[in-house]
Amino acid sequence: MGRISLTVHPNDNVATLLDFLVDDPITQDGLKLADPIPFGHKVARCAIAQGQAVIKYGVSIGTATRDIPVGAHVHVHNCR
């Protein structure tokens, strides 16, 4: 079935996961998840380089503190 994810703006480089299926490794649109990601948390839609803006809602919500690969959990451990 795949996880439900929400991408608000076409320039977003993250999506928000909207279900509790943490063991499902793929989203409904085919994005492979590198980690089990909790409900409401973000996943990288593309690779985000260290120092690059994390974009959600079409605006920067933070900066990557390390390289974040596609499908990885995006949270306080890798962005500020």
C-alpha positions as CSV (number, residue, x, y, z in Angstrom):
1,M,0.0,0.0,0.0
2,G,2.7,2.5,0.9
3,R,3.0,5.3,3.4
4,I,1.0,8.5,3.0
5,S,3.2,11.5,2.5
6,L,2.4,15.2,2.0
7,T,4.3,17.5,-0.2
8,V,2.9,21.0,-0.1
9,H,4.9,22.9,-2.7
10,P,6.7,21.7,-5.8
11,N,10.0,23.2,-4.5
12,D,9.9,21.2,-1.2
13,N,12.8,18.9,-0.7
14,V,11.0,17.1,2.2
15,A,7.7,15.5,2.6
16,T,5.7,14.9,5.8
17,L,4.6,11.3,6.7
18,L,0.9,11.2,7.7
19,D,0.4,7.6,9.0
20,F,1.7,5.3,11.7
21,L,3.0,2.5,9.3
22,V,6.7,2.9,10.4
23,D,7.6,-0.5,9.2
24,D,6.5,0.2,5.6
25,P,9.6,1.1,3.6
26,I,8.0,3.0,0.8
27,T,5.6,5.9,0.2
28,Q,2.5,5.7,-2.0
29,D,4.4,7.8,-4.6
30,G,7.3,5.4,-4.7
31,L,9.9,7.1,-2.4
32,K,12.0,4.5,-0.6
33,L,12.5,5.3,3.0
34,A,16.0,4.7,4.5
35,D,14.7,4.7,8.1
36,P,11.5,4.0,10.0
37,I,10.1,7.5,10.3
38,P,7.3,8.4,12.8
39,F,4.0,10.0,12.0
40,G,4.3,13.8,11.4
41,H,8.1,13.7,10.7
42,K,9.8,14.6,7.5
43,V,11.6,12.6,4.9
44,A,14.1,13.8,2.3
45,R,12.6,13.8,-1.2
46,C,16.0,14.3,-2.7
47,A,19.6,14.5,-1.4
48,I,20.1,17.6,0.7
49,A,23.8,18.7,1.1
50,Q,25.2,19.9,4.4
51,G,24.5,23.7,4.5
52,Q,21.6,23.5,2.1
53,A,18.2,24.8,3.0
54,V,15.5,22.3,4.1
55,I,12.4,23.4,2.1
56,K,8.9,22.8,3.3
57,Y,5.8,24.8,2.3
58,G,8.0,26.4,-0.4
59,V,10.2,28.1,2.2
60,S,13.3,27.3,4.2
61,I,12.5,25.8,7.6
62,G,16.1,25.1,8.5
63,T,19.6,24.1,7.3
64,A,21.0,20.6,6.9
65,T,23.8,20.1,9.5
66,R,25.2,17.1,7.5
67,D,24.5,15.5,4.1
68,I,21.0,13.9,4.1
69,P,20.4,11.2,1.5
70,V,17.2,10.6,-0.3
71,G,14.6,8.8,1.9
72,A,16.3,9.7,5.2
73,H,14.6,11.0,8.3
74,V,14.9,14.8,8.5
75,H,14.8,16.1,12.1
76,V,16.8,17.8,14.8
77,H,19.7,15.3,14.4
78,N,20.5,16.5,10.9
79,C,19.1,20.0,10.6
80,R,18.7,23.2,12.6
